[in-house]
């Protein structure tokens, strides 16, 4: 194939390893995984399920830091190469529009996206139940909270990196107040990042074993000549608990509630010790994907067993060809999703 990445920009310093000769899948793991180990900074037992993007001459990230008291918050990290990270000791301090402190009671599983000149952080939190928190920054020094987009209960919110049809677009996964045993992906629109509507169903869990319980939005969608490429998580239930795998989908470029192609197979599933063994075993949870427009290279950051961060690689050509070859999108997936 000759897939073109669009508006991702050139990223010559993207983390990268060539595909091993014995790898049979379109994603392959970094040989030095995990890139973030346990007890990374004082007071934080584990960092995982975190988001990364290019910034200045290196990389910046927002990280889920599970404190030693068990309460998660979001920490800021910087890296020259996207692999070795320096974390700020103190959690990110959020403020309101008046400049006053405005901290959530806890915050976890952040995503990070740049839209125009503003960076948005989206996370899961408690606001009378599991819901979505959001903040914006232009300099990674001041972090201003914006209105929560939805009522409880909701998780796994992911913003598109540009407006579509003049509106901001947000993927999410409505849920319940517990460790949700169900879930589909929906999309919503906003003209001002404050009032959200035009909710559409994107896709639901399938009968395929690795995503037959629930699914959830993962990485910020990557704009390509074939549509929006997104890596998401699919969950199954076993006698030993939930298993989280990474799947791939391509959404229509102008109507992203419509699925063009949805891969029948997982792209990555727990197989390595750092994915299978940890605080929550058998988890591969994608939160960020960065891309180099010039080469088509893609690096994916994913949480491992709620204990570590792993890094995986692919190219736009290889992963999209694999998704198209193994497409299993249903008629409902391909619909406009009007509720």
N, C-alpha and C positions, 0 to 999 in steps of 0.2 A: 504494500500500500504506500501511498504518499500523503499521509495525513499532515496537515499544517496546524501548528499551534498559533492561536490568534491572541494578540494583546497580552501575552504573558511576558514579553520582553526577553532579551538575551541575558543569560545567566551563566557565563563561562566558568564560574567557580562553584557550580552546583555540585553537591556531593555525588560521587559516582564510583561504581565498580562495574566492570564488564560482566556479562552474564556467564556463569560457570557452564562448562561444556555439558555437564551431566544434569543441568536443570531442565525440567520438563514443563514448567509453568511460565506464564508471561510475566510474573513478578519474581524477583530473586532478592534474597536477604543480604544485607551487608555482613561481611565475614567477621567483623569485629563487634557485632551486636552482643549485648545491649549497649547503646551509646550513653545511657544514663543508668547508673547502678543505684542500689539502695543507699539511704542516708547521705544524699548528695550535699546537703547543707545542714548547719546546726538547727535543730528543732523540726526538721522535715525527715520523715522516715522513708517516703517513697515519692518519686515524681513519675507520672505516666499520663496518658490521654491528654496530650498537649499539642499546641499548634505553633508552627514556625513559618517565617517568610523572609525573603531577602530584605535587607535594610542597610543603607549606606554602602560600605564596602564589604559587609559581611552578612550576618543573619541575626534576627531577633525572634524571640518566642515568648508566648504566654503559657505557663506550665501549671498543671494541676499538682500542687504540693500537698500531700497528705501529712499533716503535722503529727508529731508523736502523740498528741492527745486525740488523734483520730479525726479531727475537724479539717476538711480541705479548704484551701484558699488558692488564689492565683498568684504566681510568682513570675517575675520577669527574668529572662535569660538572654545572654548575648554570646555570639560565637563568630570566629573568623572563618571557619570552614564548614559550619553546619553540622559538625560531628562532636567536637569538644566544646563544652558549654561552661560558662561562668554565670552563676545565679546570684541575684541580689538577695541578701540575707532576709530582708523584710518583705512581707507580702505587699502586693500592689495596694495603694491607698486610693480608694475611689471617693470622689466628691460629687455634690449635686451642682446644678447650674449656678447656684449662688456661691459656690466655692466652699461649702461646708462639708465636713466629713459625712459620707453616706456609704457605709460598708454593709454588704450583705451578711447574714448570719453565717453563711458558708457559701463557697462557690467551687465548681468543679467542671471538668471536661470542656475547657475553653476552646473556641475557634478564633481565628484571626483573619481579617480580610481588609484590603485597601480598596476604597472606592473614591475615585478622584484623588483629593489630597488628604483624605481622612482615613485613619485606621479604626476599625471597629472590632471590639472584643465581644464575643457572645459566649455565655456560659449557662450552666444549670445551677439553680439555687432554690432556696425555700422562700416563698412569699405566700403564706397561708396554704402551702402545698407546693409540690415540685413544679417549678416554672422556669422561665427564661429571663436572664439578666443581660443587659447590654450596656456598653460604655464606648466612648470615643476618645481618641487622642490624635494629635498631630506631631507630637515630639517624644512620646513614650516617657514623659516626665509628669504630665498632668492627665489624669484619667477621669473624665466626666461621665457620670451615669446618664443614660437616656431612658425614656419610658419603657417599661416592660411591654413587649409586643402583645402578649396574650394573658388570659386568666390561667390559673392552675386548671388542669395539670398538663404540662408539656415539657419536652426535653429535646436534645439533639438539634438545636437550631443552627442553620448554616446559611449565611448570606452569599448571594451571587456577587462577583467582583465588579459588576457594572449594572446600571439600570437597564431594564428591558421594557420597551414600549413606554418609556418615560417614568417607570416606577421601580423602586427598590423591590427585590424579590428575596423571599426568605423561606427556606425549607424547614420543616419541624416534624416532630413525632408526638402527637397528642397521646396522653397516657393516663395513668391513675396515680394515686398517692404512694403506691408501694413500688417494689421492684417489678415493674410492669411485665406481666406475662402475655402481652399482646402489643401490637403497634404497627401502623402504616405510616408512610411518608406523605405529607401534605405540603402544599406551597401556598404562600400568601403574598399580597402586594401592598405597597404603601407609597404614597407620593411624598411623604415628609419624614419617614422613619419614626412616626409617632402613632398614626392611626392605620391599622392593618385590616384588610378585607379581601374580597374576591378569592376566598379560600377554595382550593382545588385539590382533589386527590391525585397524587402522582403514581404511587404503586404500593402494593401491600405484600405481606408475606406470601410465600408460595408453598407448594407441596414438596419442593426440593428439600432434602433432609437438612441442609446447612442453614436454611432460612425459613423453616416451617413454623417458628414460634413468633418471631417479630423481626423487624428490620428498623434501621435508623440512618439518618443522614450522616455522612462522614466528613470528607474533605471538601474544601471550597471547590465548586465546579470549575473545571478548566475549559476554556473556550477553544474549540477545534473546528476544522473544516467539516467534520462529521456531526457536530453538535456539542453539547455540554457533557464532558466526561466527568463522572463523579465516582469515587470509591466510597462504598457504604458498608455498614456492618449488617450481617445476618446472624440470627441466633437460633439454635436448636436446644432442646432439653434432653438430657440423658439421665441415666440412673446415678451419674456422678455430678449432676448439675448442668448449668448452662454452658454452651460452647459458642464463642463469638468468632466468626470468620469474616474475611474481607471479600466483598463482591464488587462488580463493576456494571455501570449503566451509562447509557448515552441518552440525554434529553434533547428535545427539539430546541433549536437555537432561539426561536422567536416565541414559542409556546412551551415553556419547560415543564408544564404539567403533563405533557405528552412524552411518553417513553418511545424512543426510536428503536433502541436495542438494549436488551437486558441479558446478561450472561447467565447461562444455565448453571455453570460451575462456579465454585468459589475461585478466587484468585490467590488467596493465601489463607491457610487454616492453621491452628496451633499444632506444631510439630517439633519445635525446638524447646530445649529445657526452659528457657526464659519465657516462653509462651505457655507452656504446659504447667509450670510450677511457679507458684507465687501466692500473694495474698488472696487473689481470686483466680483459680487455675483456669487454663484453656481459654485465653482471651487474646485475640488480635483485633484492636480497635482503632481504625484510621481516623485521624484528626486533621492532617495537613498534607498537601501535595504541592511541591514547587516544580517549576518546569523551565527548560531552556528552549526558547523559540528557535534558535539557530540549529540545534541538533535534534530536537524532539525528545530529549532526555527528561525523565520525570523521577523525582525522589519523593517517597512517601514516608511520613512519620506516623508510627502507630504505637499505641499502648500495648504492653505485654503483661498479661496476668496481673493487672492492677499493681504492678511492682516496678516496671522498667519501661524504657522507650527503645523501640527498635526502628531500624531504617531499612527500607526496601526500594528496589529500583525497577524501572521498566522504560520503554520508549512509547511514544504516541502510536507509532506504526504497529508495534508488536501487540500492545494491549488492546487497541481498537480492532485490529484484525482478529484477535482471539475472541473478543466480545461478539463481533459480527458473525464469526464462524459458529459460535455456540449460542446464538441468539435464541431466547425462549420467551420473549415478551408476549404477553397475552393481549387479547382485544381490549380488556379493561385497562391494561398498562398504556396502550396506545391511544386511549380516549382522552378527551379534553378534561375529564375529571370534575365536571360541575356537580356540586352536592345537591 
